[in-house]
Each structure stands twice: as C-alpha cells, then as structure tokens.
C-alpha cells in the first residue's frame, strides 16, 4: 500500500450532554462521550446480548462546537467522522497516562444528527447543512430522507439550462 489513512466513522448515542470548555485564548472545545452498541442473539441460550463500547470524542472546530452545544443532548444519536489521536498527560499524582480520542479538527471532521425528532421547535423535518466557512467540517442537523430542499419552478429551470448550454466547449 502506497499510503495510509487515519479515519474513524462512528454511529452512536451520547452518554452525556456535551462538555464545552474554552482554551486560554477563548476558542471552544467540545468533549463528547459516544456509546456504540453491538447486539446479537446467543446461540446457546437464544437470549439477546449487547456489548457497549464508549468512545471519547473531542471537537476543535469552532462551528461544530457551537452546533454541539446548541443541539446535542444526552441520548442524541449522531454520526461522526474524525481521526484517532493518542495523547499523553500527567495526572495529579504525577503518573503519566495515555488516552486515545476521536478528534474532529479544523479542515476535517463531520457531525450529523440522526435523531428523527429533535427537541428544537424550529426543526420542521428538514435537514439543514452546516458548513463552517473557516474549515471544511460539516454538520447536518438531521438525516430525513424526505427533507425539504429549494425548489426551482420549470420556468426558472429552463433559464438555468439555457445559461449552462451557452458556454459548453465540447
């Protein structure tokens, strides 16, 4: 293989409300605890079994931090894409510790809310797309297949088709 890729994709539920903190220079950082659960039926007992894994997620994108603070709550179902990072730190007793986190940074990372119903009264069943102009991180408020979108009537569509056809070089 010529290269490598550090990319993590998770679909899970928040175990707590987002923890939003600010750096010394005022930039927000959001910490999320995301649970993913695997379910299966035990072959011997025919009982339903579950195994839950907990993932630490850190968001450094200012836009996605605002979205997490405004829309995410404990139990929210989310889709995230980010990168794995391991960092070393020293606890209060002087012992060095390591933690591995999924990080959504500027210029990378994606957050999509998957809940079909949100507590936000402004949500009318559509899926507005959020994109921070300072980075390439994206946010999608919900993922309804029947989402509203801008409609172009046939008169306007014909106008755009003619404009596009005028300068095609091939």
C-alpha positions as CSV (number, residue, x, y, z in Angstrom):
1,X,0.0,0.0,0.0
2,X,1.4,3.4,-1.0
3,X,-0.1,5.4,1.8
4,X,-2.1,5.3,5.0
5,X,-5.3,6.8,6.3
6,X,-6.4,7.8,9.8
7,X,-10.2,8.0,9.6
8,X,-12.8,6.9,12.2
9,X,-16.6,6.7,11.5
10,X,-19.0,6.1,14.4
11,X,-22.7,6.0,14.7
12,X,-23.8,6.0,18.4
13,X,-25.6,7.8,21.2
14,X,-24.3,10.5,23.5
15,X,-23.8,9.3,27.1
16,X,-24.0,12.8,28.5
17,X,-24.6,16.4,27.4
18,X,-21.6,17.8,25.5
19,X,-18.9,19.3,27.8
20,X,-17.9,22.7,26.3
21,X,-14.8,24.4,27.6
22,X,-12.7,27.3,26.3
23,X,-9.0,27.5,25.7
24,X,-7.0,30.3,27.2
25,X,-7.5,32.3,24.1
26,X,-11.3,31.8,24.1
27,X,-11.6,29.0,21.5
28,X,-14.3,26.4,22.4
29,X,-13.5,22.7,22.7
30,X,-16.3,20.1,22.9
31,X,-15.9,16.8,24.6
32,X,-18.4,14.0,23.9
33,X,-18.9,10.5,25.2
34,X,-20.4,8.3,22.5
35,X,-21.7,4.8,23.0
36,X,-21.8,2.2,20.3
37,X,-23.7,-1.0,21.0
38,X,-23.4,-4.3,19.2
39,X,-26.4,-6.7,19.6
40,X,-26.6,-10.4,18.8
41,X,-28.6,-13.5,19.8
42,X,-26.7,-16.0,21.9
43,X,-26.6,-19.4,20.1
44,X,-26.9,-21.5,23.2
45,X,-29.5,-19.6,25.2
46,X,-31.3,-17.7,22.4
47,X,-31.1,-14.6,24.6
48,X,-30.4,-11.2,23.1
49,X,-26.9,-10.0,24.1
50,X,-25.5,-6.5,24.0
51,X,-22.0,-5.1,24.2
52,X,-21.4,-1.4,24.5
53,X,-18.2,0.4,23.8
54,X,-17.6,4.0,24.9
55,X,-15.6,6.5,22.8
56,X,-14.1,9.8,23.7
57,X,-14.7,12.5,21.0
58,X,-13.1,15.9,21.0
59,X,-14.2,18.7,18.7
60,X,-11.8,21.5,18.0
61,X,-13.8,23.1,15.1
62,X,-15.5,26.3,16.5
63,X,-18.5,25.8,14.3
64,X,-19.1,22.2,15.3
65,X,-18.6,23.1,18.9
66,X,-21.4,25.7,18.6
67,X,-23.6,23.1,17.0
68,X,-22.8,20.5,19.7
69,X,-23.6,23.0,22.4
70,X,-26.9,24.1,20.8
71,X,-28.4,20.9,19.5
72,X,-26.8,17.8,21.2
73,X,-28.1,16.3,24.4
74,X,-27.6,13.1,26.3
75,X,-29.1,10.3,24.2
76,X,-28.8,12.1,20.9
77,X,-28.0,9.7,18.0
78,X,-25.1,11.0,16.0
79,X,-22.8,10.1,13.1
80,X,-19.3,11.4,13.3
81,X,-16.1,11.2,11.2
82,X,-12.7,12.1,12.6
83,X,-9.2,11.0,13.3
84,X,-7.8,8.9,16.1
85,X,-5.2,10.7,18.3
86,X,-3.4,9.4,21.4
87,X,-2.2,12.0,23.8
88,X,0.0,11.7,26.9
89,X,-0.8,13.6,30.1
90,X,0.3,13.5,33.8
91,X,-2.4,13.1,36.5
92,X,-2.4,14.9,39.8
93,X,-0.2,12.2,41.5
94,X,2.5,12.6,38.8
95,X,1.7,9.4,36.9
96,X,1.9,9.6,33.1
97,X,-1.3,8.4,31.4
98,X,-2.4,8.0,27.8
99,X,-5.8,8.5,26.2
100,X,-7.0,7.8,22.7
101,X,-9.7,10.0,21.3
102,X,-11.6,10.6,18.1
103,X,-10.8,14.2,17.1
104,X,-12.7,16.5,14.8
105,X,-10.4,19.3,13.9
106,X,-10.5,22.3,11.6
107,X,-10.4,21.2,7.9
108,X,-11.6,17.7,8.8
109,X,-14.4,16.0,10.7
110,X,-18.1,15.6,10.2
111,X,-21.1,15.6,12.6
112,X,-24.6,14.5,11.6
113,X,-27.5,14.3,14.0
114,X,-29.5,11.2,13.2
115,X,-32.5,11.6,15.6
116,X,-35.8,11.7,13.7
117,X,-37.2,14.0,16.3
118,X,-35.4,16.9,17.9
119,X,-36.4,19.0,20.9
120,X,-35.8,22.1,18.8
121,X,-39.1,23.7,17.9
122,X,-37.6,25.2,14.8
123,X,-37.0,21.8,13.3
124,X,-39.7,21.2,10.8
125,X,-38.5,17.9,9.5
126,X,-35.8,19.3,7.1
127,X,-32.1,18.7,7.2
128,X,-30.2,22.0,7.1
129,X,-26.5,21.5,6.3
130,X,-23.9,23.3,8.4
131,X,-20.6,24.1,7.0
132,X,-18.1,26.2,8.8
133,X,-16.6,28.7,6.4
134,X,-13.3,28.7,8.3
135,X,-12.8,25.0,7.9
136,X,-14.2,22.0,6.0
137,X,-16.0,20.5,9.0
138,X,-19.7,19.8,8.2
139,X,-22.8,19.4,10.3
140,X,-26.2,18.1,9.2
141,X,-29.0,18.7,11.7
142,X,-30.9,15.6,10.9
143,X,-30.9,13.0,8.1
144,X,-34.5,12.7,7.0
145,X,-34.9,11.2,3.5
146,X,-37.9,13.4,2.9
147,X,-36.1,16.6,3.6
148,X,-37.2,19.9,2.2
149,X,-35.0,21.5,-0.4
150,X,-35.0,24.6,-2.5
151,X,-37.4,24.1,-5.4
152,X,-36.9,25.6,-8.8
153,X,-40.0,26.0,-10.9
154,X,-39.9,24.9,-14.6
155,X,-39.6,28.5,-15.9
156,X,-36.5,29.1,-13.8
157,X,-35.1,25.7,-14.6
158,X,-35.3,26.4,-18.3
159,X,-33.5,29.7,-17.8
160,X,-30.6,27.9,-16.0
161,X,-30.4,25.2,-18.6
162,X,-30.0,27.8,-21.4
163,X,-27.3,29.6,-19.4
164,X,-25.4,26.4,-18.9
165,X,-25.7,25.3,-22.5
166,X,-24.2,28.5,-23.9
167,X,-20.6,28.0,-23.0
168,X,-20.0,24.3,-23.2
169,X,-16.7,23.8,-25.1
170,X,-17.3,20.2,-26.2
